[in-house]
Amino acid sequence: MSVIAYPSKHFRYAETLSVRTRGLALTDELRRVIRGCVAAAMGRFQERVRRVFVWVEDSNGPKGGPAMHCRMEVTLKRGGRFTATAAATDEYVAIGRAADRLRVRLVRSLEKRRHRRRETPSPLLEA
């Protein structure tokens, strides 16, 4: 198992990006791809992110099939946790799919929060 935690140069505000692998080596290329995919998924919401965990695992070993699983978990500064998973025959594809799913969940949830705040009347206006 490989584990790495480091301040990410791709995140301006996130404290750490932690990566864990099982059944495959954590190469510099894999680190670079993970950092890029996570940074792209966070996009304009980077300043709200506290921590990102990424797990990449080869669950089938030498048997083949959709063996690569990627799980990404984001914790926001003001509460909230989002998780996305993906499976593929290639670790890079699994990472990309998980990042895309994470981006969709973040955008939907944070846009809903913003919309609800706009609709909620101010207590000062009711008085």
Backbone as ProteinMPNN parsed JSONL, in Angstrom:
{"seq_chain_A": "MSVIAYPSKHFRYAETLSVRTRGLALTDELRRVIRGCVAAAMGRFQERVRRVFVWVEDSNGPKGGPAMHCRMEVTLKRGGRFTATAAATDEYVAIGRAADRLRVRLVRSLEKRRHRRRETPSPLLEA", "coords_chain_A": {"N_chain_A": [[0.845, -1.167, 0.0], [0.534, 2.212, -0.804], [0.953, 5.432, 0.522], [0.369, 8.861, 0.563], [0.546, 12.182, 1.644], [0.228, 15.528, 1.106], [0.725, 19.071, 0.809], [-1.13, 20.505, -1.717], [-0.169, 21.913, -4.788], [-2.002, 22.62, -6.63], [-4.279, 23.388, -5.386], [-5.466, 26.304, -4.049], [-6.526, 26.886, -1.566], [-7.057, 24.554, -0.154], [-6.151, 22.396, 2.506], [-4.891, 19.812, 2.54], [-4.172, 17.13, 0.281], [-4.767, 13.858, 0.195], [-3.561, 10.719, -0.789], [-4.139, 7.328, -1.377], [-3.1, 4.082, -2.248], [-3.69, 0.715, -3.33], [-2.442, -2.293, -4.348], [-1.275, -1.28, -6.603], [1.396, 0.756, -7.855], [2.252, 3.969, -6.592], [3.013, 6.165, -8.653], [4.929, 8.976, -9.968], [3.63, 9.979, -12.205], [0.993, 9.047, -11.805], [0.354, 10.456, -9.455], [0.449, 13.072, -10.489], [-1.679, 13.016, -12.339], [-3.839, 12.518, -10.612], [-3.787, 14.836, -8.98], [-4.306, 16.799, -10.955], [-6.858, 16.009, -11.947], [-8.439, 16.193, -9.628], [-8.149, 18.914, -9.011], [-9.369, 20.046, -11.269], [-11.957, 19.074, -10.906], [-12.754, 20.374, -8.559], [-12.691, 23.064, -9.265], [-14.251, 26.183, -9.32], [-14.976, 25.988, -6.7], [-12.87, 25.616, -5.002], [-11.991, 27.178, -2.799], [-13.724, 26.486, -0.804], [-13.078, 23.984, 0.012], [-11.806, 21.749, 2.392], [-10.397, 19.317, 2.783], [-9.178, 16.6, 0.814], [-9.528, 13.252, 0.007], [-8.208, 10.522, -1.724], [-8.642, 7.308, -2.934], [-7.193, 4.655, -4.595], [-7.5, 1.541, -6.021], [-6.519, -1.735, -6.933], [-8.598, -4.115, -7.334], [-8.997, -6.678, -8.415], [-6.538, -7.754, -8.954], [-4.227, -9.767, -10.74], [-6.214, -10.938, -12.31], [-7.721, -9.471, -14.14], [-10.357, -7.646, -15.874], [-12.852, -5.164, -14.783], [-11.003, -3.885, -12.746], [-9.842, -1.715, -11.44], [-10.548, 0.552, -8.962], [-11.699, 3.67, -7.898], [-12.04, 6.002, -5.355], [-13.187, 9.049, -4.241], [-13.183, 11.531, -1.796], [-14.441, 14.474, -0.486], [-14.136, 16.979, 1.912], [-15.814, 19.729, 3.115], [-15.16, 23.122, 4.192], [-17.169, 24.426, 5.673], [-18.723, 22.366, 6.621], [-20.132, 19.314, 5.466], [-19.793, 16.573, 3.305], [-18.656, 14.925, 0.479], [-18.795, 12.15, -1.664], [-17.495, 10.167, -4.276], [-17.415, 7.434, -6.511], [-15.785, 5.191, -8.802], [-15.294, 2.66, -11.297], [-13.061, 0.919, -13.437], [-11.167, -0.549, -16.157], [-8.717, 0.579, -16.284], [-6.569, 2.53, -14.258], [-6.324, 5.297, -14.62], [-8.585, 6.024, -16.07], [-10.571, 5.348, -14.214], [-9.979, 7.201, -12.186], [-10.466, 9.64, -13.513], [-13.241, 9.382, -14.083], [-14.325, 9.216, -11.49], [-13.607, 11.746, -10.538], [-15.113, 13.384, -12.264], [-17.724, 12.661, -11.488], [-17.668, 13.514, -8.857], [-17.392, 16.278, -9.204], [-19.89, 16.895, -10.384], [-21.626, 16.281, -8.251], [-20.754, 18.115, -6.302], [-21.287, 20.615, -7.582], [-24.107, 20.488, -7.944], [-25.032, 20.277, -5.262], [-23.919, 22.562, -3.958], [-24.958, 24.615, -5.51], [-27.67, 24.275, -4.96], [-27.69, 24.968, -2.254], [-27.012, 27.675, -2.454], [-29.197, 28.621, -3.898], [-31.297, 28.116, -2.087], [-30.585, 29.87, -0.027], [-31.088, 32.312, -1.227], [-33.855, 32.231, -1.526], [-34.818, 32.139, 1.077], [-36.448, 34.185, 3.313], [-35.295, 37.144, 4.916], [-34.957, 37.502, 8.457], [-35.103, 40.1, 9.333], [-36.671, 41.391, 7.487], [-39.188, 40.39, 7.995], [-39.987, 41.465, 10.381]], "CA_chain_A": [[0.0, 0.0, 0.0], [1.256, 3.478, -0.844], [0.21, 6.535, 1.114], [1.048, 10.152, 0.469], [-0.237, 13.366, 1.992], [1.077, 16.68, 0.822], [-0.002, 20.259, 0.383], [-1.233, 20.473, -3.172], [0.086, 23.168, -5.482], [-3.158, 22.908, -7.475], [-5.328, 23.981, -4.565], [-5.022, 27.524, -3.384], [-7.03, 26.992, -0.213], [-7.184, 23.258, 0.512], [-5.028, 22.093, 3.386], [-4.146, 18.641, 2.087], [-4.702, 16.135, -0.647], [-4.202, 12.577, 0.607], [-3.751, 9.669, -1.789], [-3.819, 5.978, -0.941], [-3.253, 3.065, -3.289], [-3.509, -0.681, -2.929], [-2.332, -3.176, -5.5], [-0.573, -0.615, -7.69], [2.405, 1.707, -7.386], [1.91, 5.385, -6.661], [4.081, 6.778, -9.444], [4.829, 10.429, -10.149], [2.6, 10.212, -13.226], [-0.308, 8.843, -11.169], [0.163, 11.618, -8.573], [0.166, 14.237, -11.327], [-3.032, 12.852, -12.88], [-4.789, 12.684, -9.508], [-3.819, 16.266, -8.641], [-4.973, 17.534, -12.027], [-8.288, 15.662, -11.988], [-9.098, 16.746, -8.445], [-8.183, 20.375, -9.171], [-10.391, 20.349, -12.274], [-13.267, 18.773, -10.327], [-13.078, 21.392, -7.56], [-12.957, 24.285, -10.013], [-14.5, 27.44, -8.607], [-15.299, 25.726, -5.299], [-11.641, 25.286, -4.286], [-11.857, 27.885, -1.526], [-14.613, 25.86, 0.178], [-12.6, 22.627, 0.288], [-10.859, 21.588, 3.491], [-9.551, 18.142, 2.636], [-9.548, 15.662, -0.244], [-8.931, 11.923, 0.095], [-8.363, 9.725, -2.942], [-8.226, 5.921, -2.805], [-7.152, 3.933, -5.867], [-7.263, 0.154, -5.641], [-6.639, -2.805, -7.92], [-9.333, -5.109, -6.555], [-8.944, -8.015, -9.005], [-5.165, -8.236, -9.099], [-3.864, -10.181, -12.099], [-7.323, -11.597, -13.002], [-8.273, -8.638, -15.209], [-11.707, -7.124, -15.67], [-12.875, -3.797, -14.247], [-10.335, -4.089, -11.472], [-9.411, -0.48, -10.797], [-11.599, 1.308, -8.29], [-11.256, 4.951, -7.362], [-13.008, 6.658, -4.478], [-12.759, 10.393, -3.858], [-14.01, 12.114, -0.744], [-14.125, 15.879, -0.235], [-14.732, 17.578, 3.101], [-15.886, 21.179, 2.956], [-14.815, 23.901, 5.384], [-18.371, 24.735, 6.452], [-19.513, 21.161, 6.782], [-20.528, 18.605, 4.265], [-18.836, 15.622, 2.765], [-19.111, 14.373, -0.787], [-18.024, 10.989, -2.08], [-17.779, 9.648, -5.612], [-16.629, 6.244, -6.826], [-15.822, 4.743, -10.194], [-14.519, 1.457, -11.594], [-12.67, 0.801, -14.844], [-10.041, -1.468, -16.349], [-7.497, 1.381, -16.208], [-6.644, 3.426, -13.1], [-6.486, 6.684, -15.057], [-9.997, 6.184, -16.434], [-11.331, 5.332, -12.962], [-9.733, 8.479, -11.515], [-11.186, 10.667, -14.265], [-14.688, 9.219, -13.888], [-14.651, 9.589, -10.11], [-13.49, 13.207, -10.45], [-16.282, 13.955, -12.944], [-18.895, 12.446, -10.633], [-17.511, 14.385, -7.698], [-17.681, 17.641, -9.66], [-21.339, 17.014, -10.557], [-22.242, 16.315, -6.919], [-20.42, 19.397, -5.68], [-22.016, 21.698, -8.242], [-25.536, 20.372, -7.615], [-25.279, 20.556, -3.86], [-23.599, 23.943, -3.609], [-25.924, 25.483, -6.191], [-28.918, 24.18, -4.195], [-27.515, 25.783, -1.049], [-27.051, 29.08, -2.855], [-30.574, 28.914, -4.294], [-32.099, 28.155, -0.867], [-30.273, 31.105, 0.698], [-31.759, 33.426, -1.909], [-35.301, 32.138, -1.321], [-35.152, 32.282, 2.481], [-36.603, 35.604, 3.658], [-34.496, 37.621, 6.036], [-35.768, 37.78, 9.649], [-35.264, 41.551, 9.459], [-37.762, 41.809, 6.615], [-40.456, 39.937, 8.556], [-40.32, 42.246, 11.582]], "C_chain_A": [[0.893, 1.233, 0.0], [0.369, 4.569, -0.27], [1.029, 7.802, 0.942], [0.073, 11.241, 0.874], [0.682, 14.559, 1.815], [0.205, 17.89, 0.541], [-0.011, 20.29, -1.135], [-0.988, 21.846, -3.771], [-1.118, 23.573, -6.333], [-4.298, 23.542, -6.694], [-4.776, 25.22, -3.901], [-5.397, 27.508, -1.916], [-7.112, 25.662, 0.531], [-5.947, 22.979, 1.349], [-4.226, 20.91, 2.866], [-4.929, 17.853, 1.052], [-4.012, 14.842, -0.267], [-4.55, 11.519, -0.426], [-3.312, 8.344, -1.196], [-4.006, 5.023, -2.103], [-3.091, 1.687, -2.671], [-3.486, -1.525, -4.194], [-1.694, -2.529, -6.712], [0.365, 0.431, -7.098], [1.91, 3.139, -7.553], [3.067, 6.12, -7.334], [3.893, 8.293, -9.509], [3.738, 10.776, -11.159], [1.202, 10.076, -12.627], [-0.624, 10.005, -10.224], [-0.243, 12.854, -9.375], [-1.261, 14.185, -11.872], [-4.076, 13.071, -11.788], [-4.913, 14.159, -9.14], [-4.581, 17.073, -9.689], [-6.465, 17.273, -12.078], [-9.039, 16.258, -10.804], [-9.2, 18.264, -8.556], [-9.253, 20.788, -10.179], [-11.793, 20.115, -11.716], [-13.694, 19.85, -9.329], [-13.401, 22.727, -8.214], [-13.132, 25.508, -9.142], [-14.822, 27.243, -7.131], [-14.065, 25.417, -4.46], [-11.557, 25.937, -2.915], [-12.746, 27.297, -0.438], [-14.114, 24.494, 0.642], [-11.588, 22.627, 1.425], [-9.886, 20.449, 3.216], [-10.091, 17.254, 1.525], [-8.796, 14.36, -0.012], [-9.216, 11.18, -1.199], [-7.819, 8.331, -2.664], [-8.277, 5.288, -4.189], [-6.722, 2.513, -5.539], [-7.421, -0.77, -6.84], [-7.288, -3.977, -7.201], [-9.256, -6.519, -7.116], [-7.541, -8.575, -9.13], [-4.9, -8.645, -10.534], [-5.009, -10.815, -12.893], [-7.878, -10.79, -14.164], [-9.681, -8.186, -14.889], [-11.669, -5.713, -15.13], [-12.307, -3.773, -12.834], [-9.997, -2.806, -10.742], [-10.614, 0.269, -10.235], [-10.991, 2.584, -7.74], [-12.389, 5.534, -6.531], [-12.423, 8.0, -4.073], [-13.738, 10.938, -2.832], [-13.523, 13.532, -0.464], [-14.86, 16.318, 1.02], [-14.674, 19.089, 2.934], [-15.594, 21.889, 4.276], [-16.026, 24.176, 6.259], [-19.291, 23.536, 6.583], [-19.932, 20.575, 5.455], [-19.403, 17.731, 3.758], [-19.456, 15.006, 1.525], [-18.195, 13.231, -1.178], [-18.465, 10.572, -3.475], [-16.872, 8.456, -5.861], [-16.769, 5.918, -8.306], [-14.957, 3.503, -10.322], [-14.237, 1.415, -13.085], [-11.528, -0.2, -14.94], [-8.705, -0.748, -16.217], [-7.624, 2.371, -15.05], [-6.867, 4.881, -13.496], [-7.935, 6.978, -15.444], [-10.855, 6.226, -15.17], [-11.181, 6.652, -12.212], [-10.511, 9.597, -12.206], [-12.687, 10.593, -14.064], [-15.106, 9.633, -12.482], [-14.591, 11.104, -9.938], [-14.681, 13.89, -11.121], [-17.536, 13.823, -12.087], [-18.849, 13.346, -9.402], [-17.849, 15.832, -8.061], [-19.185, 17.863, -9.793], [-22.03, 17.106, -9.199], [-21.982, 17.636, -6.212], [-21.249, 20.531, -6.27], [-23.491, 21.647, -7.871], [-25.814, 20.798, -6.183], [-25.024, 22.017, -3.506], [-24.508, 24.937, -4.317], [-27.27, 25.443, -5.472], [-28.833, 25.033, -2.935], [-27.646, 27.261, -1.38], [-28.48, 29.499, -3.2], [-31.468, 29.025, -3.059], [-31.845, 29.429, -0.073], [-30.982, 32.295, 0.071], [-33.255, 33.425, -1.633], [-35.708, 32.363, 0.126], [-35.268, 33.761, 2.83], [-35.772, 35.947, 4.891], [-35.401, 37.857, 7.237], [-35.996, 39.281, 9.837], [-36.424, 42.059, 8.609], [-39.125, 41.439, 7.18], [-40.902, 40.802, 9.726], [-41.041, 43.524, 11.264]], "O_chain_A": [[1.889, 1.287, 0.721], [-0.829, 4.616, -0.548], [2.241, 7.804, 1.154], [-1.094, 11.216, 0.484], [1.798, 14.573, 2.333], [-0.929, 17.749, 0.084], [1.034, 20.111, -1.761], [-1.549, 22.837, -3.302], [-1.243, 24.736, -6.716], [-5.185, 24.164, -7.279], [-3.726, 25.175, -3.261], [-4.667, 28.058, -1.092], [-7.227, 25.661, 1.756], [-4.828, 23.292, 0.943], [-3.003, 20.996, 2.759], [-6.156, 17.91, 0.971], [-2.793, 14.735, -0.392], [-5.69, 11.432, -0.882], [-2.247, 8.246, -0.587], [-4.968, 5.145, -2.862], [-2.446, 1.517, -1.636], [-4.409, -1.47, -5.007], [-1.581, -3.169, -7.758], [0.153, 0.924, -5.99], [1.237, 3.471, -8.529], [3.974, 6.625, -6.672], [2.838, 8.818, -9.154], [3.011, 11.754, -10.983], [0.323, 10.892, -12.905], [-1.757, 10.486, -10.199], [-1.157, 13.585, -8.994], [-1.968, 15.192, -11.868], [-5.085, 13.737, -12.017], [-6.023, 14.673, -9.003], [-5.402, 17.926, -9.351], [-7.255, 18.204, -12.234], [-10.148, 16.769, -10.961], [-10.239, 18.837, -8.226], [-9.963, 21.77, -9.964], [-12.715, 20.873, -12.017], [-14.873, 20.198, -9.263], [-14.293, 23.442, -7.758], [-12.27, 25.832, -8.325], [-14.931, 28.217, -6.387], [-14.199, 24.995, -3.311], [-11.096, 25.308, -1.963], [-12.541, 27.585, 0.741], [-14.675, 23.913, 1.571], [-10.635, 23.407, 1.424], [-8.679, 20.606, 3.398], [-11.301, 17.164, 1.317], [-7.576, 14.36, 0.147], [-10.336, 11.208, -1.707], [-6.683, 8.178, -2.217], [-9.294, 5.377, -4.877], [-5.713, 2.297, -4.868], [-8.331, -0.61, -7.653], [-6.604, -4.751, -6.531], [-9.434, -7.478, -6.366], [-7.377, -9.767, -9.39], [-5.306, -7.941, -11.459], [-4.803, -11.199, -14.045], [-8.451, -11.366, -15.089], [-10.144, -8.329, -13.758], [-10.599, -5.114, -15.022], [-13.044, -3.655, -11.855], [-9.878, -2.819, -9.517], [-11.568, 0.573, -10.951], [-9.894, 2.571, -7.181], [-13.545, 5.555, -6.954], [-11.285, 8.071, -3.61], [-14.954, 10.82, -2.981], [-12.335, 13.757, -0.233], [-16.055, 16.064, 1.175], [-13.618, 19.655, 2.649], [-15.765, 21.311, 5.349], [-15.909, 24.159, 7.485], [-20.511, 23.689, 6.648], [-20.064, 21.279, 4.454], [-18.23, 18.104, 3.781], [-20.624, 14.616, 1.52], [-16.975, 13.324, -1.043], [-19.648, 10.619, -3.812], [-15.704, 8.46, -5.471], [-17.73, 6.313, -8.966], [-14.009, 3.31, -9.561], [-15.068, 1.823, -13.897], [-10.989, -0.643, -13.925], [-7.669, -1.393, -16.055], [-8.676, 2.987, -14.879], [-7.533, 5.621, -12.772], [-8.445, 8.065, -15.171], [-11.766, 7.048, -15.066], [-12.155, 7.166, -11.662], [-11.148, 10.412, -11.538], [-13.342, 11.62, -13.892], [-16.113, 10.317, -12.301], [-15.441, 11.682, -9.259], [-15.202, 14.874, -10.596], [-18.319, 14.766, -11.975], [-19.874, 13.871, -8.965], [-18.522, 16.524, -7.297], [-19.701, 18.896, -9.367], [-22.928, 17.929, -9.02], [-22.881, 18.208, -5.596], [-21.844, 21.317, -5.533], [-24.068, 22.675, -7.517], [-26.725, 21.585, -5.925], [-25.838, 22.639, -2.822], [-24.799, 26.0, -3.77], [-27.947, 26.468, -5.38], [-29.782, 25.735, -2.587], [-28.315, 28.008, -0.666], [-28.919, 30.591, -2.841], [-32.306, 29.924, -2.983], [-32.774, 30.008, 0.49], [-31.428, 33.193, 0.784], [-33.865, 34.488, -1.516], [-36.85, 32.747, 0.38], [-34.308, 34.513, 2.666], [-35.586, 35.123, 5.786], [-36.51, 38.364, 7.07], [-36.991, 39.681, 10.442], [-37.081, 43.037, 8.966], [-40.118, 42.102, 6.878], [-42.095, 40.857, 10.025], [-41.384, 44.282, 12.171]]}, "name": "protein", "num_of_chains": 1, "seq": "MSVIAYPSKHFRYAETLSVRTRGLALTDELRRVIRGCVAAAMGRFQERVRRVFVWVEDSNGPKGGPAMHCRMEVTLKRGGRFTATAAATDEYVAIGRAADRLRVRLVRSLEKRRHRRRETPSPLLEA"}
